[in-house]
Amino acid sequence: MRLASPAVKVLAVAALPLALAACSSGSSSSGSTTAAKPAATKDPNANLLTGSQLKKALAPASYFPSGFAADPSLARDTGNTYQTPTTKSAAKPHCAGLGSTSWISLTGVEGVSFAQNSYINKNTSAELDQEIDVYRGRTAADVVKDLAKVVAACPNYTDSDTHSTVKVTGASTAGLGDGAYTITLTDSAWESGTTLIATRVGTAVVSVLSTDGSDNGAASAKKLTQQIVASLKAQSNKAKQG
């Protein structure tokens, strides 16, 4: 699979300026005036997991079947700081990006933190990719919902390696996290297809890609998703406890 271009540059969130209240004067025995205190500024990233914390929630090397090894060049995260969230038009997504890591970015939304890595079987070329992205507010729910729009805009695309047509199908998926969506990629020129699953867990979205298995990677993608979801919930509870 080809690596999509993730936002590897981490930007610290700029502190919002405090709004100073107008000074009000009043009569007193000393004739002094009193200024109102500035309103407190709420941190928009408060209680959101950092890339370093998300990295710990990814499935460890011991989880993956024999033959799979991590590809160091595909591992990255936002560390202990947050990046500035961005939104761009997803009306015409780069459909071939569905076959790459960071395929979740086709929704046009970048969160404030993420962690990702990939495991590849050198004997079979099977691939298992995992990523967790964190967003502010209710954005995570919108990201999962918008995947249906991506599929609608990308019913198929041309594989650059085989020059054949990849068929894209998608459907909402029950029983995973707080809501999930599954995308299946099939191509007559491939030995097996690819399964992508995006699952929301609170303000985070877990996304996986699997080409492992004769079922288009469906079973292995679901199993990996369940592993990460459970680990992410444990990591979130640990963070809340301090």
N, C-alpha and C positions, 0 to 999 in steps of 0.2 A: 504494500500500500504506500501511497505517496503522502508525505507529511504536509499538512496544511500549514499556513503561516500563522502561528499563534502569537498573541501579544506578549512577547517575552520581556519587553521593557516594562519595568515596574515603576509606576509613578506614585509618589506619596501624595495623599489627599491634602490639598491646600486647606489651611485653617480658614474657616469662614469668618469674615469680619464681624465684630460685635456691633450691634446697632445701639448707638448711644441714645438714651432717652433725653428729651429736652429738659433743661434745668428749669425748675419752678421756684419762684421766690415767694416767700410768705412772711408775714409780720411775726416778730418775736421780741422778747424783751431785749435781746442782744442785737436784733436787726440783721441776723445772719440769714443766708439762703442755703437750701439743701438740694443737692442734685440727686435725681433718681438713679438707682443702680442699673447697670446695663443688663439686658436680658441674657440668660445663659444660652450658649449655643450647643445644640445637641449634635453629638458625633454621628454622622450618617452610617458609619461602619461599626457602631457599637454592637457587641455581641456576635459579630460575623466572624466565622472561622478564617484564619489566614492560610496562605498556601502551605506553610510549614505544618500546620495542624491537619490540613487536608491530605498532605502527603502520607501522614501516618494512617489515614483511613483507607488508602488504596490497598488492594490485595497484595500481600507480601510474596516474595519469591517462592516460599514454601507452599503457597496455594496452587501454583501452576503445575500441570502434569509434566511428567518426565519428557525431556526433549525441548521444552520451552526455556528460553533465556532472555533476560532483559536486554533491550537495545538502548545503551546509554545515550545515544544521540537523540532519542525521542523522549527523554525524561526531562521535565522542567516544572517549575512552580514559581509562585510569586513571593516566596519567602515570608518574612515577618511583617511586610508592609502591604499596603493595598494599592491597586492601580485605579485610575479614573475610569468609571464605567462609560461605555459609549454605545450608541445606537445608530445604525445606518440602515438604509432602505434594503429590504430583502425581497423586493418585488421581482427581481431577476437574479436569483442566487446562482452561484457557480456550481451547477449540478454535479459535476465530476468530483466535487469536494465531499460528496457522500461516501466515496470510497477511500477517504483519508482520515488520519487522526484529526482531532478538533473539528469534526463534522458538525458539532452542535453550534458552531459559530455561524452556520448558514442561516440561522434565524435573524442575524443582523445585530445581535445583542452581545456585548462583552461585559462580564461581571467585574467584581472588584478583586477577586482572588481565584486561583485555580491551582490544581496539581494534576499531572498526567504522566503516564509512562506506557510502554508497549513491550509485550513479550512475543517472541517469534520462534517457531519451531524450524530449525535450520534443515531438518530432514524432509519435512512436508510443506514448508513455507506457510503453514497455518499461522494466523496472527490473532492476538488477543490484546486489544487496546483498552485502557481505562482512564477516565478523567472525571474530576469533580470541579464544578464551577459554582461560585457563590455570588448571589445578587442581592441588591437592596430591596426592601419592601416586598411587594407581591410579584416582582419581575420574574422569579423562577417559574411561577405558574404560567405566566404568559409565554415563556420560552418553550415549555413543553407543548402548550396549546398551539403555538405557531409552527410546530413541525408539520402539522397537517397542511399548512399553506405551502411549505417547502415541497412536500410530496406532490401537491397539486400543480406546482410550478415546474416540477421535474418528473414527469411520468416516465422519462427515459433519458439516457445520455450516452455518449460514445466513449468506450474505454480506450484510452490513449495507447495502451500496450497492445491490445488485440484488434483494435479498430472495429470492434463489434458493438452491438447495442445492448446496454444494460437496462433491464426493466426495473422500475421502482414502485413498490407498493408500501402502504403504511396503514396502521390502525391503532386506536387507543387500546391500552392493555391494562387489565384489572389485576389486583393482587400484588402490586409492587409499589412500595412507598406511598406517597400522597397523590399519586397519579403518574401514569407512564404512557409512552408511545413507542411502538416498534416499527422499524422500517426494514424491509427485506429487499436485497439487491440480487437479481438473477440474470444470468447471461449464458446462452447456449455454448459459448466458447470457453466457459470456465468449468473446472472440475466440480466445484461446489460454489454456492452463493455466499452472501454476506448478510449477517443480521446486526442491526444497530438498535440499541434500546436506550431511551432517555427516561430517567425516573426522578421525580422531585422528592426531596426530603427536606421539608421546611423551606429555607431560603436557598438551598443548594440543589443542583441538578447533577445526577450521576449519569454519565454517558459511556457506553461500552460499544466496541466493535468486535465481532468474531467471525472468522472464516474457518473455525475449527469444527469439523464434523460434517457428515454427509447430509445433515438436515439444514444446510445453509448456515450452520453455526448457531442455530436457534437455542438449543439446549445449553450449550456452553456460555452463550451470551446471558441467558437468564440466570444461570448459576453464578456467574461472575457478578452480575448486578445484585443478586441477593447477598452475596458476600460483602460487597462494598456498602450497601445500604445498612446492614447490621453494624458494620464497623464504624460508619459515619455517625449513626445514632449514638453509639457508645462514646465516640470522640466528642460529640456535641454535649452529651451529659457530663462528661469529664470537665469540659471547658466551663460549663455553667456552675459546677461545684468549686471552681477556682483552682 
